[in-house]
Amino acid sequence: MFFRPIHCSALMFVLLWQVTVYAQVYRFADDVLERGYYDRPYERYEAEPDYCQTNATFLPASDNQRDLQSEASHQQALVLQSAQDSVSWVVERPGDGLTIRFSLPDSPEGTGLQGAVDVFAGAEKVGTIALDSRWAWQYCNQNYPQNEPLTGNVIIRMRFDEMHLRLARTVNTAEVLTLRKAANDELPYTIDFIELEPVPEPVLFGDLPATDKVAFDGQGDIADFIAQHEGKTIYIPAGQWQTAKRIYLRNKKGTQLIGAGMWYSEIFFTAPSDNPNTYSNRGIEATKDSLLVQGLYLNTACRQRYYNQQDSKQVGKAFMGGWGTGSVIRDCWAEHFECGGWIADYSGQGSRDLLVEHCRFRNNYADGLNCSQGSQGHTIRHCSFRNNGDDDMASWSVGKRTADISFSYCTAENNWRASSLGFFGGTAPSAHHLAIYDALESGVRVNADFQGTGFTADAIVDIHDVTILHCGCVSGTKGQTGDFWGNAQGALNIGNTQYYNVPNVHLTDIDITDSRGNAVYVRSSGGRNVSGLALERVTINGAKGFGIYYSGAIGDVTYCDLTISNCAKGEQSAHMPAYIITDCSTPVETVNLDNRQSAAVSHYYDLLGRDLGTELPRGFLLPIIVHPMQQ
């Protein structure tokens, strides 16, 4: 059957007359390109005009960071204000697992406020989902955000959070799923979207094929139980299991930590982030080989990035350590940690060939997942990243060099600081088939902003088949526009070479659409260069700044099948030398500059399509030497 979104008035008509009802599921255009987490198990239902039925009020789209909806998908949401306000959707695919992205106001003390919405399938109530803003609302007037409310010219981010609930029964195809405000209060419940999915049957202890296996019986602390049974297959049954300790997998290889599924088995780390004695007692730290962690939901009492805003006092990641060689993290859901994952070989026992797949890293205060010191050959694929407060997906080569880190088939949404994808040094990092939406700062950055071992000079940074939609920012008033310092960031940033050169970044089959500022931003500092930059089949459509903006850049670039349109300030920044647009089907000719007049030459063109004559051969790379200019 063909489904299409319909207007709310049309929806009411079909409901009254009981004729064919069309689902209101939101379609991601990148799914057909297999970009992003296209094979995700859930479907999206947006609280936006034409995608729902409601008696509530829609918030108009806004990129002003002072506006709550600037952090919503498509910068739109609706508000359930009064008792019995509701929003409904016609369901396409059956599901009983509901996730809601919402915002409630903060309390004056920064501890959050509570609310609740009832969930209906048709006229039948199938659940009540509790809402709580205790983890949301981060305030910053220095470098790092915190949960304590601040006033004045401050940055406020992470105003949305998520809750999820397994419903009493499946909501079937063509049924109407309704959220209705349950509490009789005047708090505004801002709804961004819901996601609905069929929850798989739980994995049972008897389903595990291992012979050397043991099940947690709920007695004692789960961290102690795991420590006592390393080397075995340890089953975590359905339920919430609390611990005030960090879980360690560092004594025996081959440990398997398997839950009943992310919708069933939860480990909740109770250590608060503001206790100076226990602030880092959370997460799973692993150093041994051939580990498996699967089928768990990990949550925490943590409400900020660092203890007392000190970066030396990190409050704990969901996954940390090197994870040895050949380990797997699969079907896990981690939120409200400092980071979803920080994979780094600080122990010297290795960090090689980790596989992370079908996981959800959401609503964390810093990185989604970063492969750092000594990480080698890690593959992160088919994952969801959302609402994280630093790079969603990253590789940072600091200390021991990183190499061959790959991100693929992942979706990153609503990142509120730094970027959705970041490569900072290393050998041959790569990313492909990503979908990046609504990052408040950069969608992608490859640069030398951080000290480390730098990029390997003769290796390629390969990024291809990526969509970057509505990312970047323009400079302006801090907290209203720009990054955490009010500075401009491109939807795609290359360079800013403060510590080392950035060589051989190859961008292929990239679509950059509706950028808040410049679509591509290439810049240098400290005399470092951006060399071997190549853009092939890159499409830029819509930007509030330039299509490509160069600031102090030194190096060389090749354009190949580059298309730029609808950019407010033009296709490229002023004071640019001519650049060659190379025909992909024609081999690049090489000549000695001293003998160029006798070489075979052809007409060449700048990015605006102007014929610049035949003085230089086709395919010759001109240096980027551009004067800094005010944006």
Secondary structure as the mmCIF struct_conf table of DSSP 4:
data_model
#
loop_
_struct_conf.conf_type_id
_struct_conf.id
_struct_conf.beg_label_comp_id
_struct_conf.beg_label_asym_id
_struct_conf.beg_label_seq_id
_struct_conf.end_label_comp_id
_struct_conf.end_label_asym_id
_struct_conf.end_label_seq_id
HELX_RH_AL_P HELX_RH_AL_P1 CYS A 8 TRP A 17
TURN_TY1_P TURN_TY1_P1 GLN A 18 GLN A 18
HELX_LH_PP_P HELX_LH_PP_P1 VAL A 25 VAL A 25
STRN STRN1 TYR A 26 TYR A 26
HELX_LH_PP_P HELX_LH_PP_P2 ARG A 27 PHE A 28
HELX_RH_3T_P HELX_RH_3T_P1 ALA A 29 LEU A 33
TURN_TY1_P TURN_TY1_P2 GLU A 34 GLU A 34
BEND BEND1 GLY A 36 TYR A 37
TURN_TY1_P TURN_TY1_P3 TYR A 38 ASP A 39
BEND BEND2 PRO A 41 PRO A 41
STRN STRN2 GLU A 43 GLU A 46
BEND BEND3 GLU A 48 GLU A 48
TURN_TY1_P TURN_TY1_P4 PRO A 49 ASP A 50
BEND BEND4 TYR A 51 TYR A 51
STRN STRN3 GLN A 53 THR A 54
BEND BEND5 ASN A 55 ALA A 56
STRN STRN4 THR A 57 LEU A 59
HELX_LH_PP_P HELX_LH_PP_P3 PRO A 60 ALA A 61
TURN_TY1_P TURN_TY1_P5 GLN A 65 ARG A 66
BEND BEND6 ASP A 67 ASP A 67
HELX_RH_3T_P HELX_RH_3T_P2 LEU A 68 GLU A 71
BEND BEND7 ALA A 72 ALA A 72
HELX_RH_3T_P HELX_RH_3T_P3 SER A 73 GLN A 75
STRN STRN5 ALA A 77 LEU A 80
BEND BEND8 SER A 82 SER A 82
TURN_TY1_P TURN_TY1_P6 ALA A 83 GLN A 84
STRN STRN6 SER A 86 VAL A 90
BEND BEND9 GLU A 92 ARG A 93
STRN STRN7 GLY A 95 SER A 103
HELX_LH_PP_P HELX_LH_PP_P4 PRO A 105 SER A 107
TURN_TY1_P TURN_TY1_P7 PRO A 108 GLU A 109
BEND BEND10 GLY A 110 THR A 111
STRN STRN8 GLN A 114 ALA A 121
TURN_TY1_P TURN_TY1_P8 GLY A 122 ALA A 123
STRN STRN9 GLU A 124 ASP A 132
TURN_TY1_P TURN_TY1_P9 ARG A 134 TRP A 135
STRN STRN10 GLN A 138 CYS A 140
BEND BEND11 ASN A 141 TYR A 144
STRN STRN11 GLN A 146 GLN A 146
BEND BEND12 ASN A 147 GLU A 148
BEND BEND13 GLY A 152 ASN A 153
STRN STRN12 ILE A 155 ARG A 157
STRN STRN13 ASP A 161 VAL A 171
HELX_LH_PP_P HELX_LH_PP_P5 ASN A 172 ASN A 172
TURN_TY1_P TURN_TY1_P10 THR A 173 ALA A 174
HELX_LH_PP_P HELX_LH_PP_P6 GLU A 175 GLU A 175
STRN STRN14 VAL A 176 LYS A 181
BEND BEND14 ALA A 183 ALA A 183
BEND BEND15 ASP A 185 ASP A 185
STRN STRN15 TYR A 189 GLU A 197
HELX_LH_PP_P HELX_LH_PP_P7 PRO A 198 LEU A 204
HELX_RH_3T_P HELX_RH_3T_P4 PHE A 205 ASP A 207
BEND BEND16 THR A 211 ASP A 212
STRN STRN16 LYS A 213 ALA A 215
BEND BEND17 GLY A 218 GLY A 218
BEND BEND18 GLY A 220 GLY A 220
HELX_RH_AL_P HELX_RH_AL_P2 ILE A 222 GLN A 228
TURN_TY1_P TURN_TY1_P11 HIS A 229 GLY A 231
BEND BEND19 LYS A 232 LYS A 232
STRN STRN17 THR A 233 ILE A 236
BEND BEND20 ALA A 238 ALA A 238
STRN STRN18 GLY A 239 THR A 243
BEND BEND21 ALA A 244 LYS A 245
STRN STRN19 ILE A 247 LEU A 249
BEND BEND22 ASN A 251 LYS A 252
TURN_TY1_P TURN_TY1_P12 LYS A 253 GLY A 254
STRN STRN20 GLN A 256 GLY A 259
BEND BEND23 ALA A 260 ALA A 260
TURN_TY1_P TURN_TY1_P13 MET A 262 TYR A 264
STRN STRN21 SER A 265 PHE A 269
TURN_TY1_P TURN_TY1_P14 SER A 273 ASP A 274
TURN_TY1_P TURN_TY1_P15 PRO A 276 SER A 280
BEND BEND24 GLY A 283 GLY A 283
STRN STRN22 ILE A 284 ALA A 286
BEND BEND25 LYS A 288 SER A 290
STRN STRN23 LEU A 292 THR A 300
BEND BEND26 ALA A 301 ALA A 301
BEND BEND27 GLN A 304 ARG A 305
STRN STRN24 TYR A 306 TYR A 306
HELX_RH_3T_P HELX_RH_3T_P5 TYR A 307 GLN A 309
TURN_TY1_P TURN_TY1_P16 ASP A 311 SER A 312
BEND BEND28 LYS A 313 LYS A 313
STRN STRN25 GLN A 314 GLN A 314
STRN STRN26 LYS A 317 GLY A 321
STRN STRN27 GLY A 324 THR A 325
BEND BEND29 GLY A 326 GLY A 326
STRN STRN28 VAL A 328 GLU A 335
BEND BEND30 HIS A 336 GLU A 338
STRN STRN29 CYS A 339 ILE A 343
BEND BEND31 SER A 347 GLN A 349
STRN STRN30 SER A 351 ARG A 352
STRN STRN31 LEU A 355 GLU A 357
BEND BEND32 HIS A 358 HIS A 358
STRN STRN32 ARG A 360 ARG A 362
BEND BEND33 ASN A 363 ASN A 363
BEND BEND34 TYR A 365 ALA A 366
BEND BEND35 GLY A 368 GLY A 368
STRN STRN33 LEU A 369 CYS A 371
TURN_TY1_P TURN_TY1_P17 GLN A 373 GLY A 374
STRN STRN34 GLN A 376 GLN A 376
BEND BEND36 GLY A 377 GLY A 377
STRN STRN35 THR A 379 ARG A 381
BEND BEND37 HIS A 382 HIS A 382
STRN STRN36 SER A 384 ARG A 386
BEND BEND38 ASN A 387 ASN A 387
BEND BEND39 GLY A 389 ASP A 390
BEND BEND40 ASP A 392 ASP A 392
STRN STRN37 MET A 393 TRP A 396
BEND BEND41 GLY A 399 LYS A 400
HELX_LH_PP_P HELX_LH_PP_P8 ARG A 401 THR A 402
STRN STRN38 ALA A 403 ALA A 403
STRN STRN39 SER A 406 SER A 408
BEND BEND42 TYR A 409 TYR A 409
STRN STRN40 THR A 411 GLU A 413
BEND BEND43 ARG A 417 ALA A 418
STRN STRN41 SER A 419 PHE A 424
BEND BEND44 GLY A 425 GLY A 425
STRN STRN42 GLY A 426 THR A 427
BEND BEND45 ALA A 428 ALA A 428
STRN STRN43 SER A 430 TYR A 437
BEND BEND46 LEU A 440 GLU A 441
STRN STRN44 SER A 442 ASN A 447
BEND BEND47 PHE A 450 PHE A 450
BEND BEND48 GLY A 452 THR A 453
STRN STRN45 PHE A 455 PHE A 455
TURN_TY1_P TURN_TY1_P18 ALA A 457 ASP A 458
BEND BEND49 ALA A 459 ALA A 459
STRN STRN46 VAL A 461 LEU A 469
BEND BEND50 HIS A 470 HIS A 470
STRN STRN47 CYS A 473 CYS A 473
BEND BEND51 THR A 477 THR A 477
TURN_TY1_P TURN_TY1_P19 LYS A 478 GLN A 480
BEND BEND52 THR A 481 ASP A 483
TURN_TY1_P TURN_TY1_P20 PHE A 484 TRP A 485
BEND BEND53 GLY A 486 GLY A 486
STRN STRN48 GLN A 489 GLN A 489
BEND BEND54 ALA A 491 ALA A 491
STRN STRN49 LEU A 492 GLY A 495
BEND BEND55 GLN A 498 TYR A 500
STRN STRN50 VAL A 502 PRO A 503
STRN STRN51 VAL A 505 SER A 515
BEND BEND56 ARG A 516 GLY A 517
BEND BEND57 ALA A 519 ALA A 519
STRN STRN52 VAL A 520 ARG A 523
TURN_TY1_P TURN_TY1_P21 GLY A 526 GLY A 527
STRN STRN53 VAL A 530 ALA A 543
BEND BEND58 LYS A 544 GLY A 545
BEND BEND59 GLY A 547 GLY A 547
STRN STRN54 ILE A 548 SER A 551
BEND BEND60 GLY A 552 GLY A 552
STRN STRN55 ILE A 554 CYS A 567
TURN_TY1_P TURN_TY1_P22 ALA A 568 LYS A 569
BEND BEND61 GLU A 571 GLU A 571
STRN STRN56 GLN A 572 GLN A 572
BEND BEND62 ALA A 574 HIS A 575
HELX_LH_PP_P HELX_LH_PP_P9 MET A 576 ALA A 578
STRN STRN57 ILE A 581 ILE A 581
TURN_TY1_P TURN_TY1_P23 CYS A 584 SER A 585
BEND BEND63 THR A 586 THR A 586
HELX_LH_PP_P HELX_LH_PP_P10 PRO A 587 GLU A 589
HELX_RH_3T_P HELX_RH_3T_P6 LEU A 593 SER A 598
BEND BEND64 ALA A 599 ALA A 599
STRN STRN58 TYR A 605 TYR A 605
TURN_TY1_P TURN_TY1_P24 LEU A 607 LEU A 608
STRN STRN59 ASP A 611 ASP A 611
BEND BEND65 THR A 614 LEU A 616
TURN_TY1_P TURN_TY1_P25 ARG A 618 GLY A 619
STRN STRN60 PRO A 623 ILE A 625
#
